[in-house]
Amino acid sequence: MYIWDGHDLENKAKTAIPEKVDLGVGAAAFCLALTGANPARPHMLTMNASNTHAIISFVASGHVLFLNAKTRQPVACIRTSVGSTGARQVHQSFPSPDETYVAVANQNGKLYERINTHYPSNTFVLDHAARIDLALCITPNGLACQSLALRPDNAPICPIIDSSSVYNFVTLRGGGLFIIDGKSTPMRIVAEYDKATVHPNGCLGAQAGNKMYINSGGGTAANLYEADLYAFPLGPGVYSAANPPNTPAPKVVFSEDVEHADAHRAALTRNNRYLWVADRGRNFIFVVDTGNDQIVNRINLVGTQSQDPTPDLLFLSPNGGHMFTSLRGPNPLTADPHVSTGTTPGVGVLKVTEGGRNAKVESIAAMTNVDAGGVERADAHALWVRLKN
Amino acid sequence: MKLLLAAFLLTGAAWTAGNDKYEVWSIDQSKLARQDLRRNRVYLGWA
């Protein structure tokens, strides 16, 4: 795990020296001792609202690791459940804004799980009574959660939680979407969407006022290319188990089902003025005006810093002056290589210009992990900005 | 008036400086992947 001082990245990214925390030593031994299994493939990183804890999702082994963000020391490690599929993975675990729980997308287990959290006392409990089996459940409308016609592959990809901490927008690998009340026990579906309404492989979520942006993407052999963005309404009483399927309908902001497209993650600029959506297949960033949902720019990232940056995740600096993006490596370990192969693994530093409408690629803070055969294995994916105050 | 202006500028400077203290975290997911490949390689699907 690489931790850079934010100011260093803004001013001298190429020479900035990161603090490196070797998860293969302390954290791995910690998880092995607690769960009897080694954590494998640290894929996503999130933090609670108070920035006291980092939460790392291990996509190959299904572990969720909690670290003290200040000391970098592990404080809890939980291995999630084996699903009816016989598998378990954690693609992403996402903390609720009110800090009472972490929602867990157990991808190939096809489970939606919840870890109840109390950060001050380092208490983290996997709540078995809360989980939903997305492969076998029935929706409030009496429909099979997973079916060839509606939602053919219910591996949950990314949980996105709204500011109320109640509504979890859960993207699905095969298309379709569930909105889940994350506070109830068991958690319950309060809205269902089919694959024709919400396409596959979504992962981004960003709330701007009374709407939640959600995407669809490519990145799989079954769905090579896709870049869609939807806006879902938010507000009291909008979502109810009594609603029929696909209600309320999302607004389609854009839909580009074209060669090389692969929308993945997003971030809002200062004051939520624009939404940036990274297209890792085409190496640019969509800029969407959140006032009218129009694409107002596409920021090209190819240039002297990188010929194939492959931007994956985005995160804004606290004062809004810079955007950071994780850049994939030449031997990507996740997503299909046709879109996830990059040439400059590390973190890209973008200077935000024109009030968030544009950017200049300033530099790349590189990662490297060359194996005994001289092959570069580094592959950046997770990204987060932590306030130190 | 000058005192008010100075207080305003100082407050603004403190806010800016405080806001600047942050870290950027990222993970190279390749290292532990080698353990995974040896010990329990599983189908990842999309990620």
Interface residues (C-beta under 8 A of the other chain):
Chain A: M1 Y2 I3 W4 D5 G6 H7 L9 D22 L23 G24 A28 A37 N38 P39 A40 R41 P42 H43 L45 A54 I56 F58 V59 A60 S61 A87 Q89 H91 Q107 N108 A155 I157 R173 N201 G219 T220 F315 S317 P318 N319 F324 S326 G329 N331 L333 T334 A335 D336 P345 G346 V347 A365 M367 N369 R377 A378 D379 A380 H381 A382 L383 W384 V385 R386 L387 K388 N389
Chain B: T16 G18 N19 D20 K21 Y22 E23 V24 W25 S26 I27 D28 Q29 S30 K31 L32 A33 R34 Q35 D36 R39 N40 R41 V42 Y43 L44 G45 W46 A47
